[in-house]
């Protein structure tokens, strides 16, 4: 599998993303002044938005293109459908519920079989969660230090309105599919649609 080894904070700086969005603290402030860039072309802006979405959700090009095709075939606006598909990935839901500090950590938890959906173990990070499903930490993983430290560090993080969490049982339920206004990411999905429509 292809792995992007670019340091996270460096990539955040390149794409103009706040590291907090990915679950990292942005304590280290860069003293350097940003370079003056010439005016970006329309294509450059569209490409940056696509790279931003791919980087935030940890998706590679082939998979992202597949998501776009699926979003296009669904009813409604393609851009909003795409964001809903990305947001309902299992690794993202685990991160949003606060069971992991970052999306990468959530992805690893899912891959290692520490997450159950409706009581059944699921080890595919790209598994799409539906409305009404129950996402929980597997019984064997409930005492893991990773889960406990994530819950402590995410105490102040607000769980989105489309999710509901029960910290005592280490489980959360998907109340409904997220709408675009419930996704708090600074991504202009319309530019992604325009890029793929060329």
C-alpha positions, 0 to 999 in steps of 0.5 A: 500500500502507498504511504505518504511519509510527509510530516503531518505539520509540514503538509498542513502548512502546505495545504493551509489546514489547522493541525487541530482538525486532524487531532494534532496540537498546534503549539509549535507556531512557525516564526517564518513569514509565509512566502508571497505567492503569485495569484493561483490559477483556478486549476491550482485552487481545485487541486488544493481542495482535493488534496486537502480532502484526501489528506484529512481523511487519509484516502488515496487517489484511486479510492477518492475517485471511486467515492466521487463516482458514487457521490455523482450517482446518488441523489442530491448535490455531488459535493455534499454526497462526497463529504457525507461518504467521507464522513461516514467512513468507520475510521472517521466515525471512531475519531469523531466519537473520541475513541482515538486522538487522530484519524491515523490512530483510529484507522490503526484501531480499526485495522487491528480489530479493536472496533465493532459495528452492531456487535460484530468486529470490523477491521476495514477502515473504509467501511461505511457506517449507516444511520442507526448503527452502533459503533463500539470498542471491542470488549478485549480493547476496552482496557487499552491505554490508547483508548483511555488516553484518547478519551481523556484528551478528547473530553473537551472535544464536542461530538457532532450532532449526528452522533451520540456517545455513551462513554461508560459503555465505550460505544456510540450510535449514528443518529443520522447521516451527516449533512454538509452544515454538520461537517465542520471542515474548511473544504470547498467541495464544489471545487472538487466537483469542478475538477473532476467534471473537466 
